[in-house]
Amino acid sequence: MPVQEGMAQTAPQTSFQVAATISEGCLVDNGIPGDGASLGSLGSLDFGTASSLSQQTRTSMLVDTAGVTLSCTPGLALIMRIDGGLHASGGVRHMENDAGVGLAYALFADASHQQAIGIDASVAVDTFSDPNNISLPIHGRLTLPGARPPGVYTDRLAVTLEW
């Protein structure tokens, strides 16, 4: 039938779907989730200064000096692994001075030093308490053996996060 002037035509209608999928995950340092990039330093674990003859046991916790932020979907299963560092020997982490003299230390996932963090062992990280500012549970203990040469003893550890 011919269209008469002044009459509106109705075109056939069709539709399309709009969708989005939101998956759980983490955002490290406001970067792309899971991009695998190296972030540099997370901070420091400093046992302080002691006499070369000291046999004290000293403790410390990771202090965020780099401003790296970690946010995750609440309840996400987040796993942390820490390697043996630059000087591990016999399954024990060591700091060394410039002369290569070692000083053994241990890492723990709790402030009471009951949950040891072995080399490359899986450690669950809490994503419920503050999902927008997650703190990594890293605590250290060092028992000074006495009769160590004076100097600065250091190590560098790599932390891997998996989700």
C-alpha atoms as an extended CHARMM CRD file, in Angstrom:
* protein
*
       163  EXT
         1         1  MET       CA              0.0000000000        0.0000000000        0.0000000000  PROA      1               0.0000000000
         2         2  PRO       CA              1.4560000000        3.3600000000       -0.9250000000  PROA      2               0.0000000000
         3         3  VAL       CA              2.3270000000        5.7070000000        1.8730000000  PROA      3               0.0000000000
         4         4  GLN       CA              0.0860000000        8.6840000000        2.0180000000  PROA      4               0.0000000000
         5         5  GLU       CA              1.5450000000       12.0540000000        2.6050000000  PROA      5               0.0000000000
         6         6  GLY       CA              1.3060000000       13.1030000000        6.2590000000  PROA      6               0.0000000000
         7         7  MET       CA              1.2090000000        9.5390000000        7.6110000000  PROA      7               0.0000000000
         8         8  ALA       CA              4.1620000000        8.3680000000        9.7280000000  PROA      8               0.0000000000
         9         9  GLN       CA              5.9390000000        5.1870000000        8.8210000000  PROA      9               0.0000000000
        10        10  THR       CA              6.9700000000        2.7350000000       11.5330000000  PROA      10              0.0000000000
        11        11  ALA       CA             10.2320000000        0.9530000000       10.9060000000  PROA      11              0.0000000000
        12        12  PRO       CA             10.6320000000       -2.6240000000       12.1260000000  PROA      12              0.0000000000
        13        13  GLN       CA             12.1490000000       -2.8150000000       15.6200000000  PROA      13              0.0000000000
        14        14  THR       CA             15.0950000000       -4.8930000000       16.7070000000  PROA      14              0.0000000000
        15        15  SER       CA             17.1740000000       -5.0200000000       19.8780000000  PROA      15              0.0000000000
        16        16  PHE       CA             20.6620000000       -5.6730000000       21.1780000000  PROA      16              0.0000000000
        17        17  GLN       CA             22.0080000000       -6.8500000000       24.5090000000  PROA      17              0.0000000000
        18        18  VAL       CA             24.3430000000       -4.9390000000       26.8120000000  PROA      18              0.0000000000
        19        19  ALA       CA             26.4180000000       -6.9290000000       29.3190000000  PROA      19              0.0000000000
        20        20  ALA       CA             29.4510000000       -6.7080000000       31.5750000000  PROA      20              0.0000000000
        21        21  THR       CA             31.2260000000       -9.3750000000       33.5840000000  PROA      21              0.0000000000
        22        22  ILE       CA             32.8850000000       -8.3720000000       36.8250000000  PROA      22              0.0000000000
        23        23  SER       CA             35.4340000000      -10.8710000000       38.1210000000  PROA      23              0.0000000000
        24        24  GLU       CA             37.1350000000      -11.0000000000       41.4750000000  PROA      24              0.0000000000
        25        25  GLY       CA             40.7250000000       -9.8940000000       41.6570000000  PROA      25              0.0000000000
        26        26  CYS       CA             43.2950000000       -7.5580000000       43.1240000000  PROA      26              0.0000000000
        27        27  LEU       CA             44.6930000000       -4.2060000000       42.1860000000  PROA      27              0.0000000000
        28        28  VAL       CA             48.3420000000       -3.6760000000       43.1280000000  PROA      28              0.0000000000
        29        29  ASP       CA             49.6100000000       -0.1080000000       43.3260000000  PROA      29              0.0000000000
        30        30  ASN       CA             46.6840000000        1.0920000000       41.2250000000  PROA      30              0.0000000000
        31        31  GLY       CA             48.0450000000       -0.9220000000       38.2930000000  PROA      31              0.0000000000
        32        32  ILE       CA             46.3420000000       -3.3450000000       35.9800000000  PROA      32              0.0000000000
        33        33  PRO       CA             45.1210000000       -6.4140000000       37.8880000000  PROA      33              0.0000000000
        34        34  GLY       CA             47.3610000000       -9.3920000000       37.3220000000  PROA      34              0.0000000000
        35        35  ASP       CA             49.7120000000       -7.5780000000       34.9500000000  PROA      35              0.0000000000
        36        36  GLY       CA             52.7420000000       -9.3340000000       36.4940000000  PROA      36              0.0000000000
        37        37  ALA       CA             54.7890000000       -6.1490000000       36.6740000000  PROA      37              0.0000000000
        38        38  SER       CA             57.5410000000       -5.6480000000       39.2120000000  PROA      38              0.0000000000
        39        39  LEU       CA             56.6420000000       -2.9620000000       41.7310000000  PROA      39              0.0000000000
        40        40  GLY       CA             60.0220000000       -2.3150000000       43.2850000000  PROA      40              0.0000000000
        41        41  SER       CA             60.2670000000       -2.1680000000       47.0730000000  PROA      41              0.0000000000
        42        42  LEU       CA             57.3780000000       -2.9500000000       49.4480000000  PROA      42              0.0000000000
        43        43  GLY       CA             59.1780000000       -1.3820000000       52.3870000000  PROA      43              0.0000000000
        44        44  SER       CA             61.6650000000       -2.5950000000       54.9490000000  PROA      44              0.0000000000
        45        45  LEU       CA             62.1230000000       -5.0250000000       57.8060000000  PROA      45              0.0000000000
        46        46  ASP       CA             64.6990000000       -3.3990000000       60.0980000000  PROA      46              0.0000000000
        47        47  PHE       CA             66.0770000000       -5.1180000000       63.1840000000  PROA      47              0.0000000000
        48        48  GLY       CA             67.8820000000       -1.9710000000       64.3180000000  PROA      48              0.0000000000
        49        49  THR       CA             71.4230000000       -1.5460000000       65.6490000000  PROA      49              0.0000000000
        50        50  ALA       CA             73.0950000000       -3.8320000000       68.1690000000  PROA      50              0.0000000000
        51        51  SER       CA             76.5580000000       -4.4920000000       69.5690000000  PROA      51              0.0000000000
        52        52  SER       CA             78.6790000000       -7.0320000000       67.6810000000  PROA      52              0.0000000000
        53        53  LEU       CA             78.7740000000       -9.0740000000       70.9150000000  PROA      53              0.0000000000
        54        54  SER       CA             75.0150000000       -9.0410000000       71.4620000000  PROA      54              0.0000000000
        55        55  GLN       CA             73.0610000000      -12.2690000000       71.7650000000  PROA      55              0.0000000000
        56        56  GLN       CA             69.6620000000      -10.5650000000       71.8810000000  PROA      56              0.0000000000
        57        57  THR       CA             66.6090000000      -11.7370000000       70.0180000000  PROA      57              0.0000000000
        58        58  ARG       CA             65.1630000000       -8.8850000000       68.0020000000  PROA      58              0.0000000000
        59        59  THR       CA             61.8530000000       -8.6620000000       66.1950000000  PROA      59              0.0000000000
        60        60  SER       CA             60.5120000000       -6.3950000000       63.5020000000  PROA      60              0.0000000000
        61        61  MET       CA             57.5840000000       -6.1070000000       61.1300000000  PROA      61              0.0000000000
        62        62  LEU       CA             57.3890000000       -4.9870000000       57.5210000000  PROA      62              0.0000000000
        63        63  VAL       CA             57.0780000000       -1.2110000000       57.3950000000  PROA      63              0.0000000000
        64        64  ASP       CA             55.6030000000        0.1780000000       54.1920000000  PROA      64              0.0000000000
        65        65  THR       CA             58.0490000000        2.8760000000       53.1640000000  PROA      65              0.0000000000
        66        66  ALA       CA             57.2870000000        2.6970000000       49.4480000000  PROA      66              0.0000000000
        67        67  GLY       CA             53.5590000000        3.4830000000       49.4650000000  PROA      67              0.0000000000
        68        68  VAL       CA             52.5650000000        0.3590000000       47.5010000000  PROA      68              0.0000000000
        69        69  THR       CA             48.8240000000       -0.2300000000       47.8290000000  PROA      69              0.0000000000
        70        70  LEU       CA             47.0360000000       -3.5500000000       47.5940000000  PROA      70              0.0000000000
        71        71  SER       CA             43.2570000000       -3.8220000000       47.1830000000  PROA      71              0.0000000000
        72        72  CYS       CA             41.2890000000       -7.0270000000       46.5590000000  PROA      72              0.0000000000
        73        73  THR       CA             37.7400000000       -8.2630000000       46.2650000000  PROA      73              0.0000000000
        74        74  PRO       CA             36.6760000000       -9.0150000000       49.8640000000  PROA      74              0.0000000000
        75        75  GLY       CA             36.9650000000      -12.7260000000       50.5760000000  PROA      75              0.0000000000
        76        76  LEU       CA             39.2310000000      -13.4290000000       47.6190000000  PROA      76              0.0000000000
        77        77  ALA       CA             41.7440000000      -16.2230000000       48.3000000000  PROA      77              0.0000000000
        78        78  LEU       CA             44.9890000000      -14.2110000000       48.2220000000  PROA      78              0.0000000000
        79        79  ILE       CA             48.2450000000      -16.1330000000       48.6380000000  PROA      79              0.0000000000
        80        80  MET       CA             51.6640000000      -14.6170000000       49.3580000000  PROA      80              0.0000000000
        81        81  ARG       CA             54.9880000000      -16.3660000000       48.7290000000  PROA      81              0.0000000000
        82        82  ILE       CA             58.3950000000      -15.0180000000       49.7640000000  PROA      82              0.0000000000
        83        83  ASP       CA             61.5640000000      -16.3810000000       48.2230000000  PROA      83              0.0000000000
        84        84  GLY       CA             64.8040000000      -17.1720000000       50.0800000000  PROA      84              0.0000000000
        85        85  GLY       CA             66.3970000000      -13.8350000000       49.3040000000  PROA      85              0.0000000000
        86        86  LEU       CA             69.8960000000      -13.2990000000       47.9780000000  PROA      86              0.0000000000
        87        87  HSD       CA             71.7530000000      -15.3650000000       50.5830000000  PROA      87              0.0000000000
        88        88  ALA       CA             69.5560000000      -18.3250000000       51.6090000000  PROA      88              0.0000000000
        89        89  SER       CA             71.4020000000      -21.4540000000       52.5910000000  PROA      89              0.0000000000
        90        90  GLY       CA             70.0920000000      -24.8000000000       53.7880000000  PROA      90              0.0000000000
        91        91  GLY       CA             66.4910000000      -23.5640000000       53.7830000000  PROA      91              0.0000000000
        92        92  VAL       CA             67.3510000000      -20.5870000000       56.0330000000  PROA      92              0.0000000000
        93        93  ARG       CA             67.2990000000      -16.9220000000       55.0390000000  PROA      93              0.0000000000
        94        94  HSD       CA             70.4750000000      -14.9390000000       55.7320000000  PROA      94              0.0000000000
        95        95  MET       CA             71.5320000000      -11.3220000000       55.6380000000  PROA      95              0.0000000000
        96        96  GLU       CA             75.1620000000      -10.6800000000       54.6910000000  PROA      96              0.0000000000
        97        97  ASN       CA             77.6020000000       -7.8560000000       55.2280000000  PROA      97              0.0000000000
        98        98  ASP       CA             80.0320000000       -6.5600000000       52.5790000000  PROA      98              0.0000000000
        99        99  ALA       CA             82.5740000000       -9.2590000000       53.5230000000  PROA      99              0.0000000000
       100       100  GLY       CA             80.0100000000      -12.0430000000       52.9390000000  PROA      100             0.0000000000
       101       101  VAL       CA             79.5170000000      -12.8820000000       56.6220000000  PROA      101             0.0000000000
       102       102  GLY       CA             76.0000000000      -14.2040000000       57.1790000000  PROA      102             0.0000000000
       103       103  LEU       CA             73.3880000000      -13.6160000000       59.8370000000  PROA      103             0.0000000000
       104       104  ALA       CA             70.3670000000      -15.9810000000       59.9070000000  PROA      104             0.0000000000
       105       105  TYR       CA             66.8450000000      -14.6270000000       60.3810000000  PROA      105             0.0000000000
       106       106  ALA       CA             63.3090000000      -15.9760000000       60.1150000000  PROA      106             0.0000000000
       107       107  LEU       CA             59.9950000000      -14.6170000000       58.8300000000  PROA      107             0.0000000000
       108       108  PHE       CA             56.5610000000      -15.1270000000       60.3670000000  PROA      108             0.0000000000
       109       109  ALA       CA             52.9670000000      -14.4190000000       59.3470000000  PROA      109             0.0000000000
       110       110  ASP       CA             51.9920000000      -13.2850000000       62.8630000000  PROA      110             0.0000000000
       111       111  ALA       CA             53.3200000000      -10.8690000000       65.4890000000  PROA      111             0.0000000000
       112       112  SER       CA             53.6300000000      -13.6620000000       68.0740000000  PROA      112             0.0000000000
       113       113  HSD       CA             56.0920000000      -15.4860000000       65.7720000000  PROA      113             0.0000000000
       114       114  GLN       CA             54.1800000000      -18.7660000000       65.7930000000  PROA      114             0.0000000000
       115       115  GLN       CA             53.4250000000      -19.0920000000       62.0470000000  PROA      115             0.0000000000
       116       116  ALA       CA             56.7640000000      -19.3970000000       60.2450000000  PROA      116             0.0000000000
       117       117  ILE       CA             56.9720000000      -18.3400000000       56.6070000000  PROA      117             0.0000000000
       118       118  GLY       CA             59.1610000000      -20.8970000000       54.8850000000  PROA      118             0.0000000000
       119       119  ILE       CA             60.9490000000      -20.1910000000       51.6370000000  PROA      119             0.0000000000
       120       120  ASP       CA             58.3350000000      -20.0330000000       48.8460000000  PROA      120             0.0000000000
       121       121  ALA       CA             55.6530000000      -21.3580000000       51.2320000000  PROA      121             0.0000000000
       122       122  SER       CA             52.0110000000      -20.3450000000       50.6780000000  PROA      122             0.0000000000
       123       123  VAL       CA             50.6950000000      -17.8270000000       53.2020000000  PROA      123             0.0000000000
       124       124  ALA       CA             47.0250000000      -16.7970000000       53.1880000000  PROA      124             0.0000000000
       125       125  VAL       CA             46.4580000000      -13.0300000000       53.3320000000  PROA      125             0.0000000000
       126       126  ASP       CA             43.3380000000      -11.4960000000       54.9110000000  PROA      126             0.0000000000
       127       127  THR       CA             41.1930000000       -9.7190000000       52.3050000000  PROA      127             0.0000000000
       128       128  PHE       CA             38.1930000000       -9.1250000000       54.6070000000  PROA      128             0.0000000000
       129       129  SER       CA             39.4620000000       -6.7040000000       57.2810000000  PROA      129             0.0000000000
       130       130  ASP       CA             40.3750000000       -3.8040000000       54.9880000000  PROA      130             0.0000000000
       131       131  PRO       CA             40.0130000000       -4.8790000000       51.3300000000  PROA      131             0.0000000000
       132       132  ASN       CA             41.0420000000       -1.4330000000       50.0670000000  PROA      132             0.0000000000
       133       133  ASN       CA             44.3250000000       -1.2940000000       51.9980000000  PROA      133             0.0000000000
       134       134  ILE       CA             45.6170000000       -4.8090000000       52.6030000000  PROA      134             0.0000000000
       135       135  SER       CA             48.7200000000       -5.2160000000       54.7600000000  PROA      135             0.0000000000
       136       136  LEU       CA             51.0060000000       -8.1390000000       54.1150000000  PROA      136             0.0000000000
       137       137  PRO       CA             51.5780000000      -10.1670000000       57.2880000000  PROA      137             0.0000000000
       138       138  ILE       CA             55.3810000000      -10.1470000000       57.4190000000  PROA      138             0.0000000000
       139       139  HSD       CA             57.1710000000      -10.2060000000       60.7690000000  PROA      139             0.0000000000
       140       140  GLY       CA             60.8000000000      -11.0630000000       61.3900000000  PROA      140             0.0000000000
       141       141  ARG       CA             62.9020000000      -12.4800000000       64.1940000000  PROA      141             0.0000000000
       142       142  LEU       CA             66.6720000000      -12.3510000000       64.4980000000  PROA      142             0.0000000000
       143       143  THR       CA             68.6900000000      -13.9630000000       67.2730000000  PROA      143             0.0000000000
       144       144  LEU       CA             72.1190000000      -12.3800000000       67.3250000000  PROA      144             0.0000000000
       145       145  PRO       CA             74.8720000000      -14.9780000000       67.7800000000  PROA      145             0.0000000000
       146       146  GLY       CA             77.4730000000      -12.6460000000       69.3350000000  PROA      146             0.0000000000
       147       147  ALA       CA             80.9920000000      -12.2410000000       67.9900000000  PROA      147             0.0000000000
       148       148  ARG       CA             79.8450000000      -11.0060000000       64.5780000000  PROA      148             0.0000000000
       149       149  PRO       CA             81.9730000000       -8.4900000000       62.6700000000  PROA      149             0.0000000000
       150       150  PRO       CA             80.4980000000       -4.9930000000       62.7380000000  PROA      150             0.0000000000
       151       151  GLY       CA             78.8400000000       -3.7410000000       59.5740000000  PROA      151             0.0000000000
       152       152  VAL       CA             75.5080000000       -3.4630000000       57.8250000000  PROA      152             0.0000000000
       153       153  TYR       CA             73.8810000000       -6.8230000000       57.0890000000  PROA      153             0.0000000000
       154       154  THR       CA             71.2540000000       -6.8750000000       54.3370000000  PROA      154             0.0000000000
       155       155  ASP       CA             69.1250000000       -9.1280000000       52.1710000000  PROA      155             0.0000000000
       156       156  ARG       CA             66.5100000000       -8.5400000000       49.4460000000  PROA      156             0.0000000000
       157       157  LEU       CA             63.4430000000      -10.7540000000       49.1910000000  PROA      157             0.0000000000
       158       158  ALA       CA             60.9590000000      -11.1820000000       46.3430000000  PROA      158             0.0000000000
       159       159  VAL       CA             57.2610000000      -11.3580000000       47.2400000000  PROA      159             0.0000000000
       160       160  THR       CA             54.8130000000      -13.0250000000       44.8610000000  PROA      160             0.0000000000
       161       161  LEU       CA             51.0570000000      -12.5620000000       45.2180000000  PROA      161             0.0000000000
       162       162  GLU       CA             48.6540000000      -15.0880000000       43.7000000000  PROA      162             0.0000000000
       163       163  TRP       CA             44.8930000000      -14.9820000000       43.3760000000  PROA      163             0.0000000000
